[in-house]
């Protein structure tokens, strides 16, 4: 009897109650949920700390933002170091007949795709400017999601094949033709963007400038080519208030969407600040051009509209006579100072010889190009109703 009772008790101990089983199951679920929350929180903290420490962020469309307040020369140097992390140079071509430098960029590295932690971080800062930036980025995120949904048709292999054929023709033929049409005495840079596979992830695949722009920066062509290949990136940027141009682009995308893909609604700033190689700060007027590469209407993301496969942005820089005289005076003065000095290191002497050559090239450029001609270009741009924000568009 005792054995039976012991056996019975053992059997009872081996059979947990139904309620107790549910309790253990509930505990396991809660424990799993807790661990998942801890993991997510840890990941959030890692990403958040990365953003806090980084303070320079790249977004799709190669948009750059900073929120560390480095709106000065120090910030410019930080920017120069960061830019090559996004689009390193892979090759460079010198179009000697057209007098343009073509810089082909790497496609492997891109900006962050999810802005949620960035938006959270900006909103947590006690600054109205950053709160407004967070709102702009949130709208940009929504627009990119909209673009992504529109781009599903582009995944079709036949559509992709047609789109790549059209864009390659634009890149290899139309681009060269457009560069040939520019003023031989002007200062130019350009940027070629591609969005064949996905309208939400446009990439800068090629940038460049003409030889006159190189002289404006204080280089000669050969040394500039070597400099670009050593430095590993190319970018024309203002040395202060760089966020303004990025936020302006976000507003362009916003206006583009709100106005049903109507390019006539796009407005672009007409000036920029540039820091030259020899430390001169100039503010030329910009005359922008946007040349769009369209696909076939039958492959369109929006019914009745041809898909956008990419675009070429050409910017011409206009300097008034006062800025020209400022550059010439500063460079001629610096050349004299370098000439009067004796350097023990051959490398220093050679570097100063290179600088003297670049100054001479810039001076000769303006000796050939008379003072009246400089005013003519400036007046012609002013008379073209380009004094306010504007954009010239050519449909291809």
N, C-alpha and C positions, 0 to 999 in steps of 0.2 A: 504494500500500500504506500509505504514511504517512497519506494522507488517510482511508483506510478505518479505520485504527487510531484516528485522531483522532475520526472520526465515531463509531466504536464507543465510544471513551472518553466522548464527549459524551452518547451515548445512555445509557451506564451511569450517568453522573452525574445524568441526568434521571430515573432510575428508583430512588427510595429503597428500601431494603430493607424488608421486612415488619415486622421487629423495630423498626426506627427509626421507622416510622409509628405503631406502638403506643406507643412511648416518648413521641412528641410528643403523642399523644392523651391519654396518662396525665398528662403535664405540664399540659395544658390543663385537664383535670378537677381536678387538684390546685390549679391556680392559681385556677380558678373557685370551688372549695370554700373556698380560703383567703380570697378576696375576700368571699364570702358570710359567712364566720365573722367577718371584720373588720367588715363592715357590721352584722351582728347584735350584735357586741360594742360597736360604736360606739353603736348604738341603745340597747343595755342601759345603757351608761354615761350617755347623755343622760337616759334615764328615771330611772336611779338617782340621778344628780345632782339632778334635778328634785325627787325625793322627799326627798333629803337636805336640800336647801335649803328646801323647802316645809314639811315636818314637820306639816302639817295636811292630812288626807286625807278626802275624801268618798266614801262607798260607796253602792251601791244601797239603797233604802229610806230615803234621806237620812240615813244614819248618818255621824256626824262623829267622827273620831279625831285625837288629837294625840300626838306623842311628843317634844316639845321641853321638857317639864317646866315649862311656864308655868301652873302651878296657882295662879294669883293674879290680882290685878286686871289686871295687864298681859296675862295670857293671855286674860282676859275681853274686853279691847279688841281683841286680835288676832282672837278668835273672831267678834266682832261684824262686823269688817271682812270676814272670809272668808265668813260665812254668805250674804251677799247675792249671792255668786258662784254659789250653787247654785240658790236659789229666789227670784228677785227678785219684788217685788210688781208686779202689772199693773193691779189695780183694787181698790177698797175700797167696801163697802156698810155703811151704818149702819142696822141693824134697830131703829128707835126704839121700836116696840111691844114687842119682845122684849128690848130693851136689850142687844143684842149687836153687835159689830163683826165683819164678815165680810171676810177678806183673801184675795183670789184670787191664786194664785201662778203664775209662769211655768213652762212645761214643757220649754223647749228645753235647759237645762243639767242634766247629771246627774253622778253620781259615777263613778269609774273602774270598769270592768267586770272587768278582769284584775288580780288581787291578787298575782300571782307575784313581781313586783319589790318590792312592799311587804313581803311575807312574808320575802323574802330579806334586805331591809334591816333589818327588825326583829330577825331571827335573828342578824345580824352585830353587833348592839349587845351589849355585855357587861352585860346587865341581865336578870335573871330575869323581871321584870314584862313586859318587851317580848317575851321568848320566849313567855310565856303568851298574850300578845296575838296573836302570830303564829299560835299554834295555834288560837285562837278564830277568827281570820280565815280560816284554812285550812278549818275545819269549815264556816264560813259560805259560803265559795266552793263547797264540795261541795254544800251544801244548795241554793244558788242554781242550780247545774247540774241538780240533781234537779228543782227547780221548773220549770226551762226545758223539760226533757223532758216533764213532765206537761202543759205548756201548749200542746202542739201542736194539740189539738182546738179551741182558742180562735181559731186562724187561719182557721177556716171562716167565710166571710162571713155565713151565716145565724146561726151561733152568736154571732158578734160583734155582729150587729144586735140580737139578743135581749138580750145582756149589757149593751150600752150603754143600751137602753131601761130595763132594770131598775135599773141604777146611776143613771141620770139622775133617775128617780123617787125613788130613795133620797136623792139629793143635794138635789133641789128641794123634796121634800115631807117625807120622814121626818126629815131633819136639822132642819128648822124646828120640827117637832113635838117633837123631843127637846129642843131648846133651850128651848122654851116650858115644858117639864115641870120645869126645874131650879129650885132654891130662889131666890127673888127677892132674898134677902139674902146669897147665897153669892158667892164669888170663883171664876170659871171661865175656863179656856182650853179650846180644842178643836183637833183636827187631823184632817183628812179625807184618807185615803189611798186611792189608786186603783190597781188591778192587773188591769184588764179584759183587756188583750191578753196579758199575760205575768205569771205569778205571781212570777217571779224579778226583776221590775223594778217594784216598787210605788213610787208617787210621791206626795208630798204636794201636793195640788192646791188645798187651802183650809185656812186656819187662822183662828183668831179668839179673841176674849175678850169678856167682858161688861163693862158700864160700871163695876161695882164693882171689878173687877180693875184697871181703869185708874186708879181712885182709890187703890187699894192701891199702885200703882207711883209715885204722886205726880203724876199728870196730871189735867186735866179732859178730857172726851171730845173736844171740838173741837180742842184743841191736840194731843192724842194722835194723832188722825187725820192732822193736818198733819205731825206728826213722823214717822209711819210712811211717809207718801208721800215725804217728803224723804229719809229714811234708806234706804228701798228694801227693807226686809226686816222680818220679825216673827219673834221666837223667844223662848220662855221657857226659860232655862237656868240651871243652877247656876254660880256664879262660881268654884268649885273642883271638882276631881275630875270633870270632864265625861266623861272616858273611862268612868267607872263606869256611867253610864246607857246609853252606847253598847254596852259589853260585856254589860250586862244584856239589851239587846235581842237581841244575837247568841245569848245563851243561851236566850231565849224562842223564837227560831226553831229552835234545836237541840232544845229540849224538845218543841216543836210537831211536828217531824218524827219524833222518836224515839217519841212517844206516839200515832202514827197520826192526826195532825190532831185531837187531843182538846184542846179549849180549857180544860178543867177543870184541866189540868196547868200552865197559865200562871200565874206569880207575878210581881207587879209591886211595886216599892218603894213605900213609903207616905210618903216625904218627899223634899223637894228644897230646895236653897239658891237664893235669888233675890236679885239685886242690884237695888234700886229705882232710879228715875230720880235721886233725890237722895242716892244712895250708901248707903242703909240695907241691911244684910245681914240677911235674915230666913230662917227655916227652917220653912215651913208644912207641915202634914201633908197628904198627898194622898189623896183618895178617887177612884179611877179607875173609869171605865166604858168598856167596849168594845162597840160596837154593830156587828154584822157584816152586810154586804150579800151575800146569797147569790144565785147564779144558779139555773137549773133543774137538777134532778138528772140529767136526760138529757144535759146539757152538761157534766157533771162531769169533772174531771181524774182523780179516783179513783172507780172503780165503787162505786155506792151512796152517794156523798157529793156534796152540792151544791158547785159551784165557788165560791170566794171571789172576789168582784169588787172588794171594797174594805172599809174599815172606818172607823168614826168613833170616835176616842178623846177622851173628855171627862174633864177633870181638875178636881176641886173642891179648893180650897186652904183648909184650916182653920187658923186662928191661935188660940192660947190667949190668955187675958187678959193674960198677962205680955208677949207680943209686941205686942198691941194697945196697951198702955200705953207700951211702948217707942217705937212709931211715933209716937203722939200727942205724947209728951214731946219727942222729937227735932224733930218738925216744928213744934210750937208755939214751941220755943226758937229754931229757925232763922228762923221768921217774925218773931219779935221782933227778932232781930239785923238782919234785912233792913229792917225798919220804921225802925230807928234810924239807918240809913245814908242818905246823900244821894248820888245818882249824877248825874254830869254828862251821861252818854250816855243819850238817850231809850230806846235799845234795851235797856240794862241795867235801867232802871226798869220797862219793859214786861215783861221776862222775870221780874223779881221779883214784879210784880203777878200774872202768870200762876201763879207758884209759890204765892203767897198764896191764890189762888183754889182751887188743887188741894188745899191743906192744909185750907181751909175745907170743901170738899166732903167730904173724908174724915172730918173731925170731925163734920159734920152727919149723915153716914151712921151713925156710931156713937151719936150722940145719939138718933136715931130708933130705932135698934136697941139696945134696952136691954142692960145688963150680964147680966141673967138669960138673955136670949135668946141671947147669945153662948155662955154656958156650956151652954145647952140644945143648941145645934148640936154643940158639942164632945163633950158627953156622949152624944148620940145616935149620933155617929160611933163613939165608943169602944164603945158597947154593940152595935154592929153587927158585932162580931168583925173589925174592920178595923185592929186595932193592929199586926198583923204584915203581911207581904207578902201582897197579895191582888189580886183583879181581879174586877170585876162584868161579866157578859156578858149581852147581850140578843141573841137570835137573831131576825133579820128575814127 
